[in-house]
């Protein structure tokens, strides 16, 4: 079974038609068919809700679509793994010039060396610099 770290920027691409790519669809299908498991830090759900909220206010999707998308995504095999908010996370963020929440994705991927699925360029650079595989949209 394929395992990877899923950042909200990648997962939110499933919610907006203009952001869907072959790669995003492929990863979504793997999750739906339980051929993959995604790992996320605790902040992921807040980021997802924020992205959906912004999508509604920017009229990229309507309220009903947002709630439906959220429900469908939460039914996927996505596992929350808490990342300690400690000096190591701060150091990782500073070392790679990342926001702390982005550093939590990097931290989560490091120990088991999981690929990181992200649309965020800075997180892609940081993951590459520590030897992690990157899954781009």
N, C-alpha and C positions, 0 to 999 in steps of 0.2 A: 504494500500500500504506500502510495506517495504521501509524504508529509512536507509541509512548508509553513512558513510564517506568512500570514495574510495581513497586509496593512489596509487601513480604511480607504486610502486613495484608490487601491486596486478594486476592492469590493464594491465601492460606490460606482465604479464604471458599469456594473451590472444594472444599475438603476437608471442610467441615462443613455438613451439610444445613440446619441452622437459620440459616446465614449466606448461603445462595444467594439471589440476586435476579435479576431480569430483566437488569440491567446486568452482573452478574458472569458470567452465562451467555452473554450476547451477546459479551462480550470473549473468553471462553474459546473460543467457537465460531469467532470470527474468527481466533484463533491456531491452532486445530486445522485450519482450512481454509486456512491460510497466507495469509490476507487481511490479516494484521497481524504486526508484529514488536514485541516488548517489549524494552526495555533495562533492565538492572539493574546496580547496583554489586556489587562482589565480595562484600560482606557478605550479600547477598540469600540465598545458599544456606545460610549459617549460620542466618539468621532463619527460613527455611523449615523446616530440620531441627529447630530449637528449637520452633517452633509445632507441628509434627507430634508431637514428643516430648511436649510438654505436652498435646496432644490425647489421646495414649494414656494418660498418667498420670491425666488427668481423665475417662477413659472416654468420650470423645466419639467415638472410633473405635478399632478394634482394631489391633494391630500389623501384620497382613497388609494391612488397608486402607491404613494409613499408607505402607507400602512401595510398594504399588501406585500410590497417588496420587502419591508422589514420582517414581516412574518415568514416569508419564504426563505429569507437569508438566515434567520434564527433557527430554522429547522434543518439547516445544513450541518454536517459534522465539523463544527467549528468549536474548538476547545479553548477555554480561557486558562491561561497560566499566569499567575501573578508574578510580576517582575518587582523585586525589592526596590523601593525608592530610597537609595542609599548613596554613599560616596562613590561607589563603583559606577553607578548609573550616571551620576554627575560627571565623573571623569570621562566616561565614554562619550557623553554629549559634548563636553568641551573639546576632547581630542578630535572629534569628527565634525565639529561646528554644527551640531544637530539640536533641534528642540528636544527637550527631555522626553516628550511622548514618542518622538521618532527614535530616540535612543533606546526606548523600551522594546521596540521591534527588533532592533539590531541585537540587543542583549539576549532576547528570546531566541534568536537564530544562532547565536554563537556557540553555546555549550554543546548542543547536539549537531551543530553544523548544518542547519536546515536552510534550504533556499528561501529567499525573501521575495514575495510577490508585492511589488510596489510600483506606483506611477511617479513617486517622488524622486526627483533627480539627485538630491543630496543624500537621501537614504540609499539610493542605488550606488552612488560613489562610495559611501561608507561601507556598505556590505561588500562591495568588490575589494576594497582595501584590506578587509580582514579575511578575504578568501571565501566569502559566501557566494553561492550561485544566486543570480538575480532572475526573477521572472517578471518581464516587462509586459505591460498591456499591448 
